């Protein structure tokens, strides 16, 4: 059955976002978004005092939303919290700084199929808006689900080819921030459409920084959150935006996917249009309330669109403090070592086979700094063999010259296995072969590394991760008190209470982040996740 909304997917997405309420979100989406928010807070605090964030704040010092020592309030007359100092700032400033901080230690969430980190764009903008509006936790959480659902679909429509040149977190993430903040502000369907249109025209994030080893990755998330929030606030007061900003003739999809002129394509074909629209509208019910047993919200009745299948529960939580492309080979190696009771000294040769996307993105990264080591497969596999789990402490200046790590790295060979491409990006697989000093050979393939929904991080493991990330930045029992609040978020009167009573200045994280350096010969087109 063809619906009128199919001809205008942007409006359908806006309509579904506006229709969503906390009550209409699936139980799985409700449970997932609370876990994802807890996970994001830990990542944001862990990266709060890193060098890229410090430099960003230095530039903002004269224009950070403070006048005569007092923060400038947001449109609601209130302020938001900077995770860097737990001090007050304007909502837009908090969106920008907190988004940069949460992408530093490489522990923020990831959605496989869209190759996109939703939390680091959605939550910074939304939390700042929610604090400024003194919004209730359920209002905040419903808006977060709306931001996740829309931006994940956009990321899937953009596809792996977009990711070759563009950091999808910077592009799709701008929509996530705009929709989430727009939902919290109670935008109408038309206003949400304007917000999405102006998010599209600000969406950016190029992978050239990877080749040159610069700090732009944090700027991508910072501007995605800031620009998305700005788009929503402007839409609220009547600032119009293009209504066909995704699929229009000069929209984001034809401009930044293979059919578009920007990438040297031969025209935006009807077949590609249909495929992209299918991805955008997947799991959205349009104009047929009977399929929901005749039950629909007042907002849904007004728009005729609603989410039926939720993608939020399909988001992965990172278990290791490294680039997500390193997790599959690390977990495959650990599985071999557990199954055959091997120690690091038993490993004579290791061959790590990756899908093409992961191989191309990581094959030339040099572990010259602790941050760069997070993107180097031999380093990550060596440390995992020694430690059993890659925490923040696995990446330090001292570890870069550790002779045991160096010896193990020399035994690792990184290879590409194009047969693994068949399931990427829905799954991020790896195949690892190990030869032991005793002459045995073992092999293991993994499609769902630890943290994927099919192989989830438990609540206990998530709590342990949070405490590990925040025990340095927060003083005393601050991590435990904040964890209790996050675990019982809906009991808070409003979101201004989240950081109340946590106290103290945020301390520098272990292994402060610096940009990765690639070999001078690398001129690849890939990126990192």
C-alpha positions in Angstrom: 0.0 0.0 0.0 1.4 3.4 -1.0 1.0 6.3 1.5 1.2 10.0 0.7 4.0 10.2 3.3 6.2 7.9 1.2 6.7 10.8 -1.3 7.9 13.0 1.5 10.0 10.9 3.9 11.3 14.0 5.8 7.8 14.8 6.8 7.1 11.2 7.8 10.2 11.2 10.1 9.2 14.6 11.6 5.6 13.3 12.1 6.8 10.1 13.8 9.1 12.0 16.0 6.4 14.4 17.1 4.0 11.5 17.7 6.3 9.6 20.0 5.6 9.6 23.8 7.3 7.8 26.6 4.2 5.6 26.8 4.3 4.6 23.1 8.0 3.8 23.1 8.5 0.0 23.3 9.6 -1.5 26.6 12.8 -2.5 25.0 13.4 1.1 23.7 12.7 2.4 27.2 15.1 0.1 28.9 17.8 0.7 26.2 17.7 4.5 26.3 18.2 4.6 30.1 21.2 2.3 29.8 22.6 4.3 26.9 22.3 7.6 28.8 24.1 6.1 31.8 26.8 4.9 29.5 27.1 8.4 27.8 27.5 10.2 31.2 30.5 8.1 32.0 32.1 8.7 28.7 31.5 12.4 28.9 33.1 12.8 32.3 36.0 10.6 31.4 36.9 12.9 28.5 36.0 16.2 30.2 39.6 17.3 30.8 41.3 16.1 27.7 43.4 18.3 25.5 41.0 18.8 22.6 38.2 19.8 25.0 40.5 22.1 27.0 41.5 23.9 23.8 37.9 24.2 22.7 37.0 25.8 26.1 40.0 28.1 25.8 38.6 29.6 22.6 35.1 29.8 24.1 36.3 31.6 27.2 35.4 35.0 25.9 32.1 33.8 24.4 31.1 30.9 26.5 27.7 32.2 27.7 29.0 34.1 30.7 28.6 37.9 31.4 30.0 39.6 34.5 30.6 36.2 36.0 27.1 35.0 35.6 26.0 32.4 33.0 23.7 33.6 30.2 20.5 31.6 30.4 19.0 29.8 27.5 15.6 30.6 25.9 13.8 29.2 28.9 15.7 31.5 31.3 17.8 28.7 32.8 21.3 27.3 32.3 22.9 23.9 31.8 25.8 22.0 33.2 29.3 21.7 31.7 30.7 18.2 32.4 34.2 19.7 32.4 33.7 21.7 35.6 30.1 20.9 36.7 29.6 24.7 36.4 26.7 26.4 34.7 26.7 27.6 31.1 24.3 28.5 28.4 22.6 25.4 26.9 24.3 25.8 23.5 27.7 26.1 25.1 27.1 23.1 27.2 25.9 21.2 24.1 29.1 21.9 22.3 31.6 21.2 25.1 29.9 18.1 26.5 29.6 16.6 23.0 33.3 17.0 22.4 34.1 15.5 25.8 32.0 12.4 25.3 33.8 11.3 22.2 37.4 11.4 23.5 38.0 8.1 25.3 36.4 6.0 22.6 33.8 4.4 25.0 30.6 6.0 23.7 27.9 3.8 22.0 27.7 2.7 18.4 24.9 1.6 16.0 26.4 -0.9 13.6 24.2 -0.6 10.5 24.4 3.2 10.4 28.1 3.3 11.4 27.2 6.1 13.8 27.6 7.0 17.5 24.2 8.4 18.5 24.8 9.2 22.2 27.7 11.7 21.7 25.4 14.0 19.6 21.9 13.4 21.0 22.5 13.5 24.7 24.8 16.6 25.0 22.2 18.8 23.2 19.2 17.2 24.8 20.5 17.2 28.4 21.4 20.9 28.1 17.9 21.7 26.8 16.3 19.5 29.5 18.2 21.2 32.3 17.4 24.6 30.9 13.7 23.7 30.7 13.7 21.8 34.0 12.2 18.9 32.1 11.1 15.7 33.8 13.1 12.5 33.2 10.4 10.8 31.2 10.1 13.9 28.9 13.9 13.8 28.5 14.0 10.1 27.8 11.1 10.2 25.2 12.9 13.0 23.4 16.1 10.9 23.4 14.3 8.0 21.8 12.9 10.3 19.1 16.4 11.6 18.4 17.9 8.1 18.2 15.1 6.7 16.0 15.3 9.4 13.4 19.1 9.8 13.2 19.8 6.1 13.0 17.5 5.8 10.0 19.2 8.7 8.4 22.6 7.1 9.0 21.4 3.8 7.5 20.1 5.7 4.4 23.5 7.5 4.0 25.2 4.1 4.0 28.8 2.9 4.1 29.7 4.8 1.0 28.9 8.1 2.7 31.2 6.9 5.6 34.2 6.7 3.2 34.4 10.5 3.1 32.1 11.7 5.8 32.1 11.0 9.5 28.4 9.8 9.8 28.4 10.8 13.5 28.9 14.4 12.4 26.3 14.3 9.7 23.5 12.0 11.0 24.2 13.2 14.5 23.2 16.7 13.7 19.7 15.4 13.0 19.7 13.4 16.2 20.4 16.5 18.3 17.8 18.6 16.4 15.0 16.0 16.7 15.7 15.3 20.3 15.8 18.9 21.3 12.8 19.7 19.1 10.8 16.9 20.7 11.6 18.2 24.2 10.6 21.7 23.1 7.3 20.4 21.8 7.8 21.5 18.2 4.9 21.0 15.8 5.3 18.7 12.9 6.1 21.7 10.7 8.6 23.2 13.1 10.3 19.8 13.4 10.5 19.7 9.6 12.2 23.1 9.7 14.6 22.0 12.4 15.6 18.9 10.4 16.0 21.0 7.3 18.4 23.4 9.0 20.2 20.4 10.6 20.8 19.1 7.2 22.4 22.3 5.9 24.8 22.3 8.8 25.7 18.6 8.8 29.4 18.0 8.3 32.4 16.0 9.2 35.2 15.0 6.8 37.7 12.2 7.4 40.6 14.1 6.1 41.6 14.7 9.7 42.4 11.0 9.9 45.2 11.3 7.3 46.8 14.2 9.1 46.3 13.2 12.7 44.3 16.3 13.8 41.7 16.8 16.5 38.7 17.3 14.3 36.9 14.2 15.5 35.9 16.0 18.7 34.8 19.0 16.7 32.5 16.8 14.6 30.4 15.8 17.6 30.6 19.2 19.3 29.2 20.9 16.2 26.6 18.2 15.6 25.1 18.7 19.0 25.4 22.5 18.9 24.1 22.9 15.4 21.2 20.5 16.0 20.2 22.3 19.2 20.4 25.6 17.4 18.2 24.3 14.6 15.6 23.3 17.0 15.6 26.5 19.0 15.4 28.5 15.8 12.5 26.4 14.5 10.6 27.0 17.7 10.5 30.8 17.0 9.6 30.5 13.3 13.0 30.2 11.6 12.2 28.2 8.5 14.2 25.4 6.9 14.0 23.3 3.7 11.4 20.6 3.9 13.1 18.2 1.5 16.6 18.5 2.9 17.3 14.8 2.8 15.9 13.6 -0.6 15.4 16.8 -2.5 17.3 17.5 -5.6 20.0 19.4 -3.7 19.5 17.5 -0.5 21.9 15.6 1.8 21.4 12.2 0.3 22.0 13.0 -3.3 24.9 15.2 -2.4 26.8 12.8 -0.2 26.1 9.3 -1.5 27.5 7.6 -4.6 24.7 8.7 -7.0 25.3 12.3 -6.2 27.4 14.7 -8.3 29.6 15.5 -5.2 30.9 12.0 -5.2 31.2 11.7 -9.0 28.1 9.6 -9.5 26.0 9.4 -12.6 22.8 10.8 -11.3 20.4 10.2 -8.4 18.7 7.1 -9.8 15.1 6.1 -9.0 16.4 2.8 -7.7 18.7 4.5 -5.2 15.9 6.9 -4.2 13.6 4.0 -3.4 16.3 2.1 -1.5 17.1 5.2 0.6 13.5 6.0 1.3 12.9 2.4 2.4 15.8 2.8 5.0 14.4 6.1 6.2 10.9 4.8 6.7 11.7 1.3 8.0 9.6 0.4 10.9 7.4 3.5 10.7 3.6 3.0 10.5 2.0 5.6 8.3 -1.7 6.4 8.1 -3.0 3.1 9.4 -3.9 3.2 13.1 -5.8 -0.1 12.8 -2.4 -1.9 12.8 -2.0 -0.7 16.3 -5.2 -2.3 17.5 -7.0 1.1 17.1 -4.9 2.6 19.9 -3.0 5.8 19.1 -1.9 9.0 20.9 -3.5 12.3 20.2 -0.2 13.5 18.6 -0.1 10.4 16.3 -3.7 11.0 15.2 -2.7 14.5 14.2 0.2 13.3 12.1 -0.6 9.9 10.8 2.8 8.4 11.4 4.4 6.6 14.3 7.3 4.3 15.1 6.2 0.7 15.1 9.6 -1.0 15.2 12.3 0.6 17.3 16.0 0.7 16.4 17.2 2.1 19.8 17.6 -1.4 21.3 19.9 -2.4 18.4 22.6 0.1 19.6 25.8 -1.4 21.0 27.6 -0.4 24.2 31.4 -0.5 24.0 33.2 -2.9 26.3 36.7 -2.0 25.3 38.3 1.5 25.5 39.4 1.4 21.9 38.1 2.0 18.3 35.1 -0.2 17.7 36.8 -1.8 14.6 39.4 -3.3 17.0 36.8 -5.1 19.2 36.0 -8.0 16.9 39.7 -9.2 16.6 40.3 -8.6 20.2 37.3 -10.6 21.3 38.1 -13.4 18.9 41.6 -13.7 20.3 40.3 -13.6 23.9 37.8 -16.4 23.0 40.7 -18.6 21.7 42.8 -17.9 24.8 39.9 -18.8 27.1 38.8 -21.9 25.2 42.3 -23.4 25.0 43.7 -22.0 28.3 46.4 -19.9 26.7 48.6 -17.2 28.2 50.2 -14.4 26.2 53.5 -16.2 26.2 51.9 -19.1 24.4 51.1 -17.0 21.3 53.7 -17.5 18.6 51.8 -15.9 15.6 48.4 -14.1 15.3 46.6 -13.4 12.1 43.7 -11.0 12.4 41.3 -11.0 9.4 39.0 -7.9 9.1 36.2 -6.8 6.7 37.5 -4.3 4.2 36.1 -1.3 5.9 37.8 -2.0 9.2 41.0 -3.0 7.5 41.3 0.1 5.4 40.6 2.4 8.3 43.1 0.9 10.7 45.9 -0.7 8.7 48.2 2.4 8.7 47.6 3.8 12.2 50.8 4.2 14.1 50.5 3.8 18.0 52.6 6.9 18.6 50.4 8.2 21.4 48.0 6.5 23.9 45.0 7.8 21.9 46.5 6.5 18.6 47.1 3.1 20.2 43.3 2.8 20.5 43.2 2.5 16.7 46.1 0.1 16.2 45.0 -3.5 16.0 48.3 -5.2 17.0 48.6 -2.9 20.1 45.0 -3.6 21.1 45.4 -7.4 20.6 48.7 -7.5 22.5 47.3 -5.6 25.5 44.1 -7.7 25.5 46.2 -10.8 25.6 48.1 -9.5 28.6 45.2 -7.9 30.5 42.1 -9.7 29.3 40.1 -6.4 28.8 41.0 -3.0 27.4 40.3 -0.4 30.0 41.5 3.2 30.0 44.6 2.1 31.9 45.5 -0.1 28.9 46.5 3.0 27.0 49.3 5.0 28.6 52.6 6.6 27.7 54.4 3.8 29.5 52.5 1.1 27.6 53.8 2.4 24.3 57.3 1.3 25.1 56.5 -1.8 27.1 58.8 -4.6 25.7 56.2 -7.3 26.3 53.6 -5.4 24.3 56.2 -4.7 21.6 57.1 -8.3 21.3 53.4 -9.4 21.0 52.7 -6.7 18.4 55.4 -8.1 16.2 53.6 -11.4 16.2 50.3 -9.9 14.8 49.6 -9.8 11.1 46.6 -7.7 10.0 44.8 -9.0 6.9 41.6 -8.3 4.9 39.0 -11.0 4.3 36.5 -9.8 1.8 34.1 -12.6 2.6 33.4 -10.8 5.9 32.1 -7.8 3.9 28.9 -9.8 3.2 27.5 -9.0 6.7 29.0 -5.6 7.2 27.8 -3.1 8.4 24.9 -4.9 10.1 27.6 -7.0 11.8 31.3 -6.1 12.3 33.0 -9.5 12.1 36.6 -10.8 12.5 38.4 -14.1 12.0 41.5 -14.7 14.1 44.1 -17.5 13.6 46.6 -18.3 16.4 49.7 -20.5 16.2 51.0 -21.4 19.6 54.6 -22.0 20.8 53.6 -25.6 21.3 52.8 -26.1 17.6 49.0 -26.0 17.8 46.8 -23.8 15.5 43.4 -22.4 16.5 40.9 -20.3 14.6 37.8 -18.3 15.8 35.3 -16.1 14.0 33.2 -13.6 15.8 30.3 -11.6 14.3 28.9 -10.0 17.5 31.7 -8.8 19.8 31.0 -8.0 23.5 28.5 -5.1 23.7 26.4 -5.9 20.7 22.7 -6.5 21.5 23.2 -10.2 20.7 26.2 -10.3 23.1 25.2 -7.6 25.6 27.1 -5.8 28.4 25.3 -6.8 31.6 24.0 -4.3 34.1 26.8 -5.2 36.4 29.4 -4.7 33.7 27.8 -1.4 32.7 28.0 -0.2 36.3 31.6 -1.3 36.6 32.4 0.5 33.3 30.7 3.7 34.6 32.6 3.6 37.9 35.9 3.0 36.1 35.3 6.0 33.8 34.2 8.4 36.6 36.4 7.4 39.5 39.2 9.7 38.3 37.2 12.7 37.2 34.8 12.8 40.2 35.9 13.1 43.8 35.0 10.9 46.7 31.8 9.0 46.4 30.6 11.2 43.6 30.7 8.3 41.1 28.5 6.0 43.3 26.0 8.8 44.0 25.7 9.7 40.4 25.3 6.1 39.4 22.4 5.7 41.8 20.7 8.7 40.3 21.2 7.3 36.8 19.9 3.9 37.8 16.7 5.5 39.2 16.5 8.5 36.8 12.7 8.6 36.7 12.6 9.4 40.5 14.3 12.8 40.0 11.9 15.7 40.1 13.5 17.1 36.9 16.8 16.9 35.0 18.4 19.8 36.9 18.8 17.4 39.8 21.1 15.0 38.0 24.5 16.6 38.9 23.3 18.2 42.1 25.3 17.0 45.1 27.9 15.2 43.0 30.3 18.1 43.7 33.9 18.9 43.0 35.9 19.9 39.9 36.5 17.3 37.2 40.0 15.9 37.1 42.1 15.0 34.0 41.4 11.6 32.7 44.0 8.8 32.5 45.8 8.9 29.2 44.7 12.3 28.0 43.7 12.1 24.4 45.8 13.3 21.5 45.2 12.8 17.8 46.4 9.7 16.0 49.2 9.9 13.5 49.2 7.8 10.3 52.2 6.9 8.2 53.1 9.5 5.6 52.3 7.1 2.8 48.6 6.7 3.9 46.1 8.5 1.8 43.2 6.2 2.4 39.6 7.4 2.3 38.4 5.6 5.4 37.5 6.7 8.9 37.2 5.3 12.4 34.2 4.4 14.5 
